Structure formats: C-alpha cells, structure tokens
Amino acid sequence: TGGSWATVSTFDEWVQGEFAPVQTATAAPNTATVAVQSNIAQNAASVAALAANVIRRGASFWNDAAAIAYLSYIGAASLVNYKVQLAAGAYFELEPQAVWTGLVNVIWAAAGAGALRVTELT
C-alpha cells in the first residue's frame, strides 16, 4: 500500500525507585516493492551494470562467469579502479545501511560467455 508504519511498544522501567511506563518506536524499514532482473554480458571493456537510480532500495550481483568481475561506483571500471572484486560464482549486495544510488560499472578480467546477474530493488 506504500504507507509508512511504526511499531510502538510500552514497557515499565525502574525510574527513581518506582516503575514508570516507557514508550519506544521503531521506524519503517527500507522496503522495496519492485525487483528488476538483468543480465550483463561478460565484457573485457567497462559497461554499465546499473544506471543511476535515486529510488533504489537495494541491488545484488552474481558473477556467472569464469573470469573475475570488477564493479566500480566511480567512473569506468578497470582491473585497478574498482570497488568490489567478484570471483567466478561470487555474490555481492549493496550495503543496506547506505544503498548506493549512482551508476555501477563492471568489467571482467577477460571476455567470455558469462554474465553478471543483477537484481535491483526499488
């Protein structure tokens, strides 16, 4: 439904020699309602894995290739300019506490027939 929610609970706390009611609230989680999957073909040149998206809530990446994949948040990915190195068969998720909403680029150590399997949550 897209609305926000909060959980409020009441419990007793020992305050100055007697019990007093205390309320706590829990903020809404970082929720997503849409998942979009894409396959980025293995390439020995830097290509976009995810376009910038200010409403991104999360993303996951699975390197379904025999070569190492290198993900970069800043500019073109290269074998020396990258944020994350994914071995063959490796899996990575964007940090949930501070989801990167900018461009994500990828390059592999070699060309081949594999792919980067990407799921973006919004």
C-alpha positions in Angstrom: 0.0 0.0 0.0 3.0 2.3 0.1 2.3 3.9 3.5 4.7 4.2 6.4 4.4 2.3 9.6 5.8 2.4 13.1 5.7 -0.1 16.0 5.2 1.4 19.4 5.6 -0.7 22.5 5.2 0.2 26.1 7.1 -1.3 29.0 7.9 -0.5 32.6 11.3 0.9 33.5 12.7 1.4 37.0 12.9 5.2 37.4 13.8 6.9 40.7 12.6 4.0 42.9 9.4 3.1 41.1 8.2 1.6 37.8 7.2 4.1 35.1 5.8 3.4 31.6 8.2 4.0 28.7 7.3 4.0 25.1 9.6 3.1 22.2 9.1 3.4 18.5 10.6 1.5 15.6 11.0 3.3 12.2 9.8 1.8 9.0 12.3 -0.5 7.3 14.0 0.2 4.0 11.3 -1.6 2.0 11.1 -2.3 -1.8 8.1 -3.3 -3.8 9.7 -3.9 -7.3 12.5 -6.2 -8.3 14.1 -5.9 -11.8 16.5 -8.5 -13.1 19.0 -8.0 -15.8 21.9 -10.0 -17.3 25.0 -8.0 -18.3 27.1 -9.9 -20.9 30.7 -10.6 -19.9 33.0 -8.0 -21.5 36.7 -7.0 -21.3 35.6 -3.4 -21.6 33.8 -1.4 -18.9 30.0 -1.4 -19.3 27.1 -0.2 -17.1 25.7 -2.8 -14.7 23.2 -0.4 -13.2 22.1 3.0 -14.2 21.9 5.7 -11.5 18.5 5.4 -9.7 17.6 7.7 -6.8 14.8 5.4 -5.7 17.0 2.3 -5.5 16.5 0.4 -2.2 19.0 -2.4 -2.9 20.8 -4.4 -5.5 22.5 -7.8 -5.8 25.1 -9.0 -8.2 26.1 -12.6 -9.1 29.1 -13.2 -11.3 28.0 -16.1 -13.5 31.3 -16.1 -15.5 34.6 -17.9 -15.3 36.6 -14.7 -15.1 36.8 -12.2 -12.2 34.3 -9.3 -12.4 35.2 -5.8 -11.1 32.5 -3.4 -10.0 33.1 0.4 -9.8 30.9 3.1 -8.4 33.1 5.9 -9.7 33.7 6.1 -13.4 34.7 3.3 -15.7 35.6 0.0 -14.1 39.1 -1.4 -14.6 41.3 -4.1 -13.2 42.8 -1.4 -10.9 39.9 1.0 -10.4 37.1 -0.9 -8.7 35.0 -1.0 -5.5 34.3 -4.8 -5.5 36.1 -7.8 -7.0 33.8 -10.8 -7.7 35.4 -14.1 -8.3 33.7 -16.6 -10.6 30.4 -17.6 -8.9 30.7 -14.8 -6.2 27.6 -12.9 -4.9 27.5 -9.3 -3.6 24.8 -7.0 -2.3 24.9 -3.2 -1.9 25.3 -2.1 1.7 21.7 -1.9 3.1 22.5 0.9 5.6 23.6 3.3 2.8 22.4 2.0 -0.6 24.5 3.4 -3.5 22.0 5.0 -5.9 24.6 6.1 -8.5 25.9 4.3 -11.6 27.6 0.9 -11.2 30.0 -0.2 -13.9 31.5 -3.7 -14.5 34.5 -5.1 -16.3 35.8 -8.7 -16.4 39.4 -9.8 -16.4 38.7 -11.4 -19.8 36.0 -11.6 -22.4 33.8 -14.7 -22.4 30.3 -16.1 -22.5 29.3 -15.4 -18.9 27.2 -12.7 -17.4 26.6 -10.6 -14.3 23.2 -11.4 -12.9 21.8 -8.2 -11.4 18.7 -7.6 -9.4 17.7 -4.0 -8.5 15.1 -3.3 -5.8 13.0 -0.2 -5.8 
